[in-house]
Amino acid sequence: MFHVKQRPEQGRAGEERSAVAGADAKALAADKAAALALAPVSRETEARLDRYLELLKQWQAKTNLVAPSTLSHLWTRHVADSLQLLSLAPNAKIWVDLGSGGGFPGIVLACALAETPGAAVHLVERNTKKAGFLREALRVTGAPGVVHLAEIRHTVERFAGPADCVTARALAPLNQLIGFAKPLVDKGAKALFLKGQDVEAELTDATRYWNIEPKLIPSRTGGQGWIVELDRIERREGTATADGNRR
């Protein structure tokens, strides 16, 4: 039997990799703990979220689902940011998430609502690869949801039945989001848009085209994040619609 001697530098490299992996695991655990302190969930929901994030990391290598710089802070940057919407509409069961992308907030909401009878999250995504990921995420987590591989405008205009909430995150300027959401808000939905530091400038621009009474709610996750809540949307007279017509 031959014994292969390990070079000293090989041993050190292995120890360094193990140390890095251990540090990463501790950082991820701390990030998760911080997120769940901000937005507590049941053990069952936590387990579903764990499965979802593992899947996201696997797909991230071939499909850009989140900014790579946020992978070490998935729980606080993305999960907690999404979960906080539930407290703003505690009785909502039917959610429509526009431009779902990597699943924030849509898949996170679906995971949290899995134990709520009659709950469902409609995930609207026009990118085929991302829609495929969303379907797999629903399958892996067992969360209640439907993926609509379609353009946003077509989906909301043809959406059957009322929705309780319509959401969007990192999708488009507020002026455009309001136009997307209006058909659902007209039927009674509450709009909840997750926005960043430019929210005031976006609101100023949006009020040139829309009569709205927005409620601004600071994000629980800190930083410069905000939630824009809208219960009523009316287009200003004489402003152009998305198709170029004037009203």
Backbone bond lengths (Angstrom), bond angles and torsions (degrees), N, CA, C in turn:
res aa  C-N    CA-C-N  psi(-1)  N-CA   C-N-CA  omega(-1)  CA-C   N-CA-C  phi
1 M - - - 1.455 - - 1.524 109.16 -
2 F 1.327 114.11 134.23 1.457 118.98 -178.81 1.522 109.59 -98.96
3 H 1.279 116.50 138.80 1.459 122.44 177.03 1.527 108.85 -111.38
4 V 1.332 115.12 120.83 1.457 119.66 -179.99 1.512 108.59 -89.75
5 K 1.295 115.22 119.88 1.454 119.19 179.14 1.537 110.22 -78.58
6 Q 1.298 114.89 132.68 1.454 119.67 178.86 1.516 109.95 -84.22
7 R 1.317 115.58 129.98 1.452 119.53 177.57 1.521 109.80 -66.25
8 P 1.321 117.98 147.04 1.462 121.95 -179.35 1.523 112.44 -54.98
9 E 1.366 115.42 -39.89 1.461 117.68 -177.71 1.525 111.43 -68.82
10 Q 1.368 117.35 -31.15 1.457 120.63 177.18 1.521 110.77 -66.33
11 G 1.315 115.77 -40.81 1.457 119.81 178.87 1.517 111.51 -64.51
12 R 1.331 114.99 -42.01 1.469 118.36 179.50 1.528 111.42 -64.78
13 A 1.360 116.16 -39.15 1.470 119.99 179.84 1.523 110.81 -62.48
14 G 1.344 115.23 -40.94 1.460 118.81 179.03 1.519 111.69 -65.18
15 E 1.316 115.31 -41.00 1.461 119.13 178.68 1.531 111.26 -64.46
16 E 1.337 115.61 -37.91 1.463 119.47 179.08 1.523 111.23 -65.87
17 R 1.358 116.62 -42.11 1.466 120.19 178.01 1.517 110.63 -62.52
18 S 1.320 117.03 -41.54 1.466 120.74 179.00 1.525 110.81 -64.15
19 A 1.326 115.54 -39.73 1.463 119.30 179.74 1.518 111.20 -65.34
20 V 1.352 115.91 -40.78 1.470 120.11 178.55 1.522 110.47 -64.84
21 A 1.346 116.12 -44.21 1.458 120.15 179.54 1.524 110.75 -61.59
22 G 1.331 116.23 -40.67 1.458 119.80 178.62 1.516 111.89 -64.78
23 A 1.323 116.01 -40.50 1.470 120.30 178.57 1.520 110.79 -65.43
24 D 1.357 116.47 -40.88 1.466 120.84 178.25 1.520 110.89 -62.35
25 A 1.340 116.22 -42.72 1.464 120.50 -179.91 1.523 110.87 -62.81
26 K 1.328 116.65 -40.97 1.464 120.15 178.89 1.524 110.77 -66.21
27 A 1.329 116.83 -40.39 1.467 120.90 179.43 1.521 110.92 -64.44
28 L 1.346 116.46 -41.64 1.463 120.47 179.24 1.524 111.03 -66.14
29 A 1.336 116.83 -39.40 1.466 120.85 178.26 1.521 110.71 -64.45
30 A 1.325 116.08 -40.56 1.465 120.12 178.87 1.526 110.84 -66.99
31 D 1.333 115.90 -38.97 1.466 120.58 178.84 1.529 110.47 -64.25
32 K 1.322 115.92 -42.21 1.462 120.84 178.66 1.522 111.05 -63.93
33 A 1.309 116.91 -44.97 1.466 121.32 179.67 1.525 110.99 -60.89
34 A 1.328 116.26 -41.79 1.461 120.25 179.58 1.521 110.99 -64.75
35 A 1.327 116.80 -40.36 1.465 121.23 -179.79 1.527 111.47 -65.75
36 L 1.330 116.29 -43.75 1.465 119.48 -177.52 1.525 111.92 -73.94
37 A 1.316 116.95 -19.20 1.465 119.83 172.64 1.525 109.91 -72.09
38 L 1.336 116.26 -34.52 1.458 121.34 178.10 1.523 111.71 -75.15
39 A 1.335 116.00 -37.20 1.467 121.22 -176.24 1.525 109.23 -140.37
40 P 1.330 117.42 82.59 1.466 121.15 -177.44 1.535 112.53 -63.35
41 V 1.317 116.24 145.07 1.462 121.82 177.00 1.527 108.96 -137.44
42 S 1.325 116.40 168.91 1.459 121.15 177.78 1.524 110.03 -71.78
43 R 1.332 116.60 164.70 1.466 120.58 177.93 1.518 110.65 -62.16
44 E 1.338 115.79 -37.12 1.458 119.73 179.93 1.530 110.96 -64.30
45 T 1.330 116.21 -42.91 1.468 119.86 178.11 1.518 110.58 -65.93
46 E 1.314 117.09 -40.36 1.458 121.20 178.10 1.527 110.88 -58.77
47 A 1.327 116.21 -42.05 1.468 120.41 179.68 1.529 110.61 -65.38
48 R 1.330 116.78 -40.07 1.465 119.54 177.66 1.528 111.16 -64.32
49 L 1.317 116.14 -41.32 1.462 120.28 178.74 1.534 111.43 -64.47
50 D 1.331 116.64 -37.91 1.469 120.42 176.41 1.534 110.43 -59.18
51 R 1.336 116.35 -45.27 1.469 120.26 -179.33 1.530 110.67 -64.90
52 Y 1.310 115.55 -40.01 1.465 120.63 179.01 1.525 111.61 -62.28
53 L 1.309 117.21 -46.61 1.462 120.48 -177.96 1.528 111.81 -68.37
54 E 1.325 117.30 -34.22 1.466 119.48 175.62 1.527 110.05 -63.26
55 L 1.322 116.11 -42.15 1.460 120.67 177.95 1.529 110.29 -63.99
56 L 1.312 116.77 -42.63 1.463 121.31 -179.77 1.530 110.80 -59.54
57 K 1.328 116.41 -42.76 1.470 119.66 179.53 1.529 111.17 -63.73
58 Q 1.318 116.74 -36.51 1.458 120.53 178.89 1.528 110.99 -66.37
59 W 1.327 115.86 -44.53 1.469 120.49 -177.75 1.523 112.13 -75.22
60 Q 1.321 117.32 -25.09 1.456 121.03 -177.09 1.526 111.76 -58.48
61 A 1.331 115.94 -29.16 1.467 120.29 -178.88 1.528 112.00 -65.43
62 K 1.339 117.04 -26.69 1.476 119.36 -177.54 1.528 113.32 -117.10
63 T 1.324 117.04 -15.92 1.463 120.95 179.55 1.516 108.69 -136.85
64 N 1.301 117.42 125.12 1.460 120.99 -177.82 1.529 110.19 -73.66
65 L 1.331 116.50 100.00 1.460 121.63 -176.31 1.521 112.61 -99.26
66 V 1.332 116.71 -34.27 1.466 122.23 177.23 1.520 108.58 -139.16
67 A 1.312 116.64 162.42 1.457 119.65 176.17 1.528 109.59 -62.53
68 P 1.326 118.71 127.59 1.468 121.14 -178.65 1.526 113.20 -52.91
69 S 1.312 116.84 -32.13 1.470 120.55 -178.10 1.524 112.81 -67.33
70 T 1.339 117.19 -14.36 1.471 120.20 -177.96 1.530 112.99 -100.80
71 L 1.330 117.86 0.76 1.463 120.36 -175.90 1.523 113.15 -61.79
72 S 1.332 117.32 -30.81 1.463 119.72 179.73 1.529 112.57 -81.43
73 H 1.322 115.96 -5.40 1.469 120.25 179.55 1.533 110.63 -131.06
74 L 1.322 115.75 40.18 1.462 119.77 -177.55 1.528 112.38 -59.41
75 W 1.317 116.36 -39.37 1.459 119.96 -175.44 1.530 112.04 -69.17
76 T 1.319 117.80 -48.16 1.470 119.10 -177.60 1.530 111.97 -79.80
77 R 1.337 117.74 -38.78 1.460 120.41 -176.16 1.522 112.30 -74.86
78 H 1.330 116.66 -34.03 1.459 119.49 -172.07 1.532 114.58 -118.87
79 V 1.328 116.83 -48.79 1.463 119.33 -175.17 1.529 111.60 -69.49
80 A 1.314 117.77 -54.17 1.469 120.41 -179.52 1.523 111.09 -62.27
81 D 1.332 115.62 -37.52 1.466 120.29 178.09 1.520 110.63 -59.10
82 S 1.324 116.55 -37.45 1.463 121.43 179.63 1.527 112.29 -77.35
83 L 1.319 116.55 -43.88 1.466 121.04 -176.47 1.529 113.29 -61.08
84 Q 1.331 117.18 -30.06 1.459 119.83 -176.04 1.532 112.58 -62.71
85 L 1.324 117.29 -19.54 1.463 119.99 179.80 1.527 111.92 -65.27
86 L 1.322 116.68 -28.93 1.462 120.57 -177.49 1.528 112.14 -61.28
87 S 1.315 117.26 -34.51 1.460 120.42 -178.83 1.528 112.07 -71.88
88 L 1.333 116.82 -17.96 1.459 120.68 179.38 1.525 112.16 -88.01
89 A 1.315 116.44 -12.17 1.467 121.76 177.56 1.521 108.20 -147.47
90 P 1.334 116.94 66.32 1.466 120.76 -172.02 1.527 115.04 -63.68
91 N 1.326 117.59 -21.75 1.465 120.16 -179.09 1.524 113.22 -100.69
92 A 1.310 116.76 0.68 1.468 120.49 -178.22 1.525 110.82 -71.21
93 K 1.329 115.27 136.64 1.463 120.85 178.52 1.526 112.39 -117.90
94 I 1.322 116.57 -36.98 1.459 120.38 -178.15 1.528 109.24 -104.18
95 W 1.328 115.18 114.68 1.461 122.09 -177.66 1.518 109.30 -116.78
96 V 1.330 116.08 144.81 1.461 121.70 174.11 1.521 107.19 -122.28
97 D 1.329 116.44 117.66 1.458 121.60 -178.31 1.526 108.77 -105.80
98 L 1.327 116.28 118.40 1.457 121.90 -175.45 1.535 111.32 -89.41
99 G 1.332 116.35 130.69 1.463 120.23 -179.79 1.504 112.24 60.51
100 S 1.332 116.53 56.20 1.467 122.15 -169.31 1.522 114.56 -62.38
101 G 1.330 118.05 -29.55 1.468 120.81 175.81 1.514 113.60 54.65
102 G 1.330 116.25 -116.08 1.459 121.56 -179.67 1.520 114.28 -82.45
103 G 1.327 117.40 0.51 1.468 119.90 174.85 1.506 116.25 104.99
104 F 1.337 116.86 11.71 1.463 120.21 177.85 1.526 109.26 -110.33
105 P 1.314 118.65 119.98 1.464 126.77 5.69 1.528 115.18 -93.13
106 G 1.347 118.58 -4.52 1.459 121.11 -168.23 1.512 117.26 -53.59
107 I 1.342 118.03 -54.24 1.469 120.30 -178.15 1.523 110.79 -66.26
108 V 1.315 116.69 -38.55 1.476 120.18 178.37 1.517 110.45 -60.50
109 L 1.320 117.17 -44.36 1.467 121.24 178.06 1.521 110.57 -62.77
110 A 1.326 116.53 -42.55 1.464 120.16 179.68 1.524 111.28 -62.21
111 C 1.327 116.94 -40.06 1.472 120.33 177.35 1.527 110.93 -61.85
112 A 1.320 116.08 -41.41 1.469 120.39 -178.15 1.524 112.15 -72.45
113 L 1.334 117.19 -25.22 1.470 121.32 -176.43 1.526 112.97 -96.43
114 A 1.330 116.87 4.30 1.468 120.54 -175.21 1.527 113.24 -60.54
115 E 1.319 116.60 -26.45 1.470 119.94 -179.33 1.523 112.26 -95.01
116 T 1.328 117.70 5.51 1.463 122.01 -179.86 1.522 109.72 -98.55
117 P 1.335 118.38 115.43 1.472 120.89 -179.54 1.528 111.55 -58.21
118 G 1.325 115.79 132.96 1.455 120.41 176.33 1.518 115.10 82.23
119 A 1.324 117.66 1.31 1.469 120.58 -178.31 1.531 110.66 -81.38
120 A 1.332 115.39 148.68 1.465 121.02 176.20 1.518 108.90 -161.31
121 V 1.322 115.34 145.95 1.463 121.38 176.87 1.527 107.94 -118.69
122 H 1.319 116.13 123.41 1.458 121.98 177.69 1.528 108.14 -93.44
123 L 1.323 115.89 118.94 1.464 122.81 -174.96 1.533 109.03 -104.46
124 V 1.321 116.23 113.43 1.463 121.07 -176.34 1.528 108.90 -102.07
125 E 1.323 116.48 118.67 1.463 121.24 -176.27 1.530 109.21 -148.63
126 R 1.328 117.43 127.97 1.460 120.77 -177.87 1.521 113.21 -92.27
127 N 1.347 117.74 -14.27 1.460 121.25 179.91 1.531 109.29 -83.11
128 T 1.332 116.14 123.53 1.467 120.86 -174.48 1.523 112.92 -61.15
129 K 1.336 117.46 -44.31 1.464 120.81 -179.15 1.532 111.06 -64.13
130 K 1.317 116.31 -44.34 1.459 119.63 -179.25 1.527 110.93 -67.73
131 A 1.337 116.72 -36.86 1.466 119.71 176.31 1.527 110.39 -62.90
132 G 1.337 116.22 -37.53 1.465 120.44 176.62 1.510 111.47 -63.44
133 F 1.330 116.18 -41.39 1.461 120.00 176.70 1.524 111.02 -62.38
134 L 1.314 117.47 -43.51 1.464 121.12 -179.03 1.530 111.34 -61.82
135 R 1.319 116.55 -40.43 1.470 119.89 177.93 1.533 110.70 -63.61
136 E 1.324 115.83 -42.39 1.469 119.72 178.97 1.526 110.60 -65.91
137 A 1.328 117.34 -36.93 1.465 120.92 178.70 1.523 110.77 -64.37
138 L 1.317 117.16 -40.32 1.469 120.13 176.87 1.529 110.63 -64.90
139 R 1.326 116.28 -38.98 1.461 120.01 -179.71 1.531 111.15 -66.70
140 V 1.325 116.42 -46.61 1.462 121.36 -176.65 1.529 111.87 -66.26
141 T 1.305 116.60 -36.72 1.468 120.16 -177.24 1.514 114.04 -90.49
142 G 1.331 116.74 -19.26 1.464 119.79 -175.40 1.516 112.42 70.40
143 A 1.327 116.36 20.97 1.463 121.04 -178.08 1.526 110.33 -80.60
144 P 1.322 117.88 149.17 1.468 121.89 -177.78 1.527 111.85 -79.87
145 G 1.315 116.98 114.51 1.450 119.33 -179.54 1.511 112.28 -167.86
146 V 1.323 115.10 165.42 1.460 122.98 178.15 1.521 107.48 -134.36
147 V 1.327 117.13 131.66 1.462 121.19 178.28 1.523 109.10 -97.84
148 H 1.329 115.72 127.35 1.465 121.62 177.16 1.528 107.86 -108.26
149 L 1.317 117.19 105.68 1.462 121.56 176.38 1.524 107.14 -83.24
150 A 1.316 116.26 91.43 1.461 120.74 -173.17 1.517 110.27 -168.07
151 E 1.328 115.46 168.34 1.452 121.43 173.05 1.523 109.32 -69.17
152 I 1.317 116.78 145.19 1.470 121.38 -176.85 1.516 111.62 -60.06
153 R 1.337 116.75 -49.89 1.463 119.60 -174.57 1.521 111.82 -59.49
154 H 1.322 116.48 -43.28 1.461 119.59 179.86 1.523 111.39 -63.67
155 T 1.321 116.46 -38.58 1.472 120.58 -177.47 1.522 111.71 -67.67
156 V 1.338 117.12 -47.73 1.472 118.76 -176.66 1.519 111.34 -68.19
157 E 1.329 117.02 -33.58 1.465 119.10 -179.86 1.518 112.02 -70.66
158 R 1.329 116.54 -25.96 1.470 120.66 -178.12 1.524 112.55 -106.70
159 F 1.327 116.62 7.31 1.466 119.79 -176.42 1.528 109.92 -64.35
160 A 1.321 116.01 124.41 1.462 121.51 -177.65 1.523 110.26 -86.11
161 G 1.314 115.21 124.24 1.459 119.73 177.22 1.510 112.37 86.25
162 P 1.307 117.01 159.22 1.467 121.09 -179.23 1.523 111.97 -74.56
163 A 1.314 115.56 155.74 1.464 122.51 174.08 1.519 107.72 -118.10
164 D 1.310 116.17 151.40 1.467 120.01 178.70 1.521 111.54 -83.46
165 C 1.336 116.39 -38.63 1.468 120.79 -177.76 1.518 110.33 -143.35
166 V 1.326 115.57 145.86 1.459 121.64 171.87 1.521 106.88 -123.42
167 T 1.337 116.34 133.48 1.465 121.12 -173.74 1.526 110.73 -128.97
168 A 1.330 114.66 161.75 1.468 121.54 172.84 1.518 107.84 -161.13
169 R 1.331 114.62 148.15 1.466 120.55 -179.04 1.522 108.65 -146.54
170 A 1.322 116.07 127.33 1.472 121.85 177.87 1.523 111.57 52.22
171 L 1.322 115.78 46.05 1.465 120.16 -175.21 1.524 113.11 -111.56
172 A 1.338 117.30 -54.12 1.461 120.92 -172.63 1.522 109.31 -161.95
173 P 1.340 117.94 166.68 1.464 120.47 174.53 1.517 110.91 -59.27
174 L 1.323 116.30 152.62 1.464 122.12 -175.42 1.523 112.41 -57.10
175 N 1.315 117.18 -38.56 1.454 121.04 179.71 1.535 111.00 -55.81
176 Q 1.327 115.81 -41.81 1.459 121.31 -179.69 1.531 111.30 -74.52
177 L 1.323 116.60 -40.30 1.467 120.21 179.07 1.522 111.50 -59.79
178 I 1.322 115.73 -41.01 1.465 120.23 -179.72 1.530 110.48 -61.07
179 G 1.335 115.56 -41.54 1.460 119.13 177.50 1.516 112.39 -63.34
180 F 1.340 116.55 -40.14 1.461 120.42 176.97 1.535 111.60 -61.93
181 A 1.326 115.28 -44.32 1.468 120.64 -171.88 1.519 114.21 -79.92
182 K 1.319 117.86 -20.11 1.467 120.83 -172.00 1.537 114.29 -51.59
183 P 1.346 120.55 -46.37 1.470 118.84 -179.98 1.529 113.50 -57.19
184 L 1.337 116.99 -33.69 1.463 120.44 179.78 1.524 111.25 -79.61
185 V 1.332 116.67 -39.59 1.461 120.21 178.28 1.523 110.10 -65.45
186 D 1.324 117.37 -35.82 1.467 121.22 177.21 1.525 111.44 -60.67
187 K 1.343 116.20 -26.11 1.473 120.58 179.62 1.527 112.47 -93.56
188 G 1.348 116.50 5.38 1.459 118.88 175.29 1.511 116.41 113.02
189 A 1.329 118.35 0.13 1.465 120.05 -179.20 1.525 111.02 -75.82
190 K 1.315 115.40 152.17 1.465 122.50 171.20 1.524 107.49 -96.79
191 A 1.336 116.42 132.12 1.465 120.52 177.31 1.521 109.70 -94.05
192 L 1.331 116.01 131.80 1.457 122.57 177.65 1.527 107.88 -130.56
193 F 1.328 115.65 106.61 1.457 120.98 -177.08 1.526 110.37 -111.27
194 L 1.320 116.43 125.22 1.458 121.91 176.96 1.529 108.68 -85.75
195 K 1.318 116.19 119.57 1.457 121.51 -176.07 1.522 111.04 -128.14
196 G 1.345 115.15 169.43 1.452 121.17 -177.38 1.512 113.24 -107.78
197 Q 1.320 115.58 -151.10 1.455 121.70 -171.33 1.529 113.83 -68.03
198 D 1.325 117.96 -19.14 1.460 120.93 -178.05 1.524 112.82 -90.84
199 V 1.321 117.62 17.76 1.462 120.40 -173.42 1.525 112.61 -60.05
200 E 1.309 117.99 -39.53 1.465 119.50 -177.86 1.526 111.41 -65.52
201 A 1.316 116.90 -41.61 1.464 120.32 177.58 1.529 110.15 -64.81
202 E 1.328 117.17 -38.46 1.461 120.66 178.80 1.526 110.76 -66.93
203 L 1.329 116.92 -38.91 1.461 120.40 177.69 1.525 111.06 -64.85
204 T 1.315 116.26 -41.79 1.461 120.27 178.50 1.525 110.67 -59.45
205 D 1.322 115.90 -43.84 1.464 119.92 178.29 1.524 111.24 -66.49
206 A 1.337 116.84 -41.57 1.463 120.70 -177.22 1.523 112.30 -63.83
207 T 1.334 117.36 -35.16 1.462 119.95 -177.55 1.525 112.48 -71.92
208 R 1.309 117.78 -8.14 1.466 120.45 172.42 1.525 110.49 -71.44
209 Y 1.328 116.49 -24.70 1.461 121.46 -175.06 1.525 113.46 -114.60
210 W 1.331 116.46 -21.94 1.462 120.05 -172.50 1.518 112.06 -129.44
211 N 1.330 115.43 141.70 1.465 121.34 168.76 1.521 106.70 -90.15
212 I 1.310 116.57 109.68 1.467 121.21 -176.99 1.529 109.35 -138.89
213 E 1.316 114.80 156.96 1.463 122.01 174.35 1.523 107.25 -124.55
214 P 1.320 116.70 76.76 1.467 120.37 -174.01 1.519 112.87 -72.33
215 K 1.315 114.66 146.53 1.458 121.47 171.77 1.522 106.30 -110.54
216 L 1.324 116.90 122.33 1.462 121.69 -179.43 1.520 110.20 -98.36
217 I 1.324 115.95 124.01 1.464 121.53 -177.34 1.526 108.78 -121.39
218 P 1.341 118.34 122.63 1.470 119.50 179.20 1.527 111.28 -66.34
219 S 1.316 115.93 141.42 1.461 120.63 -179.51 1.525 110.78 -68.17
220 R 1.312 115.72 141.68 1.472 120.69 176.49 1.517 111.70 -67.59
221 T 1.321 115.99 -22.65 1.460 119.42 -175.46 1.523 112.39 -81.17
222 G 1.330 117.14 1.44 1.451 120.62 176.11 1.509 112.66 80.12
223 G 1.310 115.28 -157.66 1.453 119.19 -177.44 1.508 110.76 67.53
224 Q 1.321 115.82 -141.42 1.457 120.83 -179.21 1.520 111.23 -118.54
225 G 1.331 116.03 30.86 1.456 120.82 179.97 1.513 112.73 -84.84
226 W 1.332 114.57 147.77 1.460 121.47 179.57 1.522 110.25 -139.38
227 I 1.324 115.27 157.83 1.458 121.56 171.63 1.523 107.14 -116.92
228 V 1.328 115.93 127.40 1.460 121.00 176.65 1.526 107.42 -100.08
229 E 1.328 115.89 120.11 1.468 121.46 -179.34 1.529 109.02 -108.70
230 L 1.331 115.81 129.73 1.462 121.82 179.89 1.522 110.15 -132.84
231 D 1.322 115.88 132.96 1.463 121.28 176.62 1.526 112.36 -112.22
232 R 1.318 116.19 -11.19 1.463 120.36 -177.97 1.527 109.23 -147.27
233 I 1.331 116.37 137.06 1.466 121.70 179.14 1.528 108.75 -135.98
234 E 1.315 116.04 126.80 1.466 121.28 175.24 1.527 108.72 -134.22
235 R 1.324 116.47 136.75 1.456 119.54 178.57 1.520 110.04 -80.02
236 R 1.311 116.20 139.26 1.457 120.95 176.94 1.525 110.18 -69.73
237 E 1.295 117.08 142.36 1.459 121.75 178.68 1.523 110.65 -61.63
238 G 1.334 115.19 137.42 1.456 120.09 174.60 1.508 115.58 83.22
239 T 1.338 118.84 1.38 1.467 120.64 178.91 1.510 110.09 -93.18
240 A 1.318 116.35 152.19 1.460 121.50 -175.90 1.516 110.79 -77.93
241 T 1.327 116.53 142.12 1.460 121.96 174.05 1.524 108.45 -85.79
242 A 1.323 115.51 176.41 1.473 119.54 -177.78 1.527 112.36 -62.73
243 D 1.361 116.65 -27.83 1.451 118.64 -178.79 1.527 113.24 -89.26
244 G 1.371 115.78 6.03 1.452 119.69 175.55 1.510 114.45 94.31
245 N 1.327 118.10 -8.80 1.460 121.05 178.09 1.516 110.32 -77.87
246 R 1.313 115.85 159.41 1.459 120.42 -179.76 1.511 109.75 -114.57
247 R 1.363 114.09 147.95 1.462 119.72 -178.94 1.518 110.13 -130.69
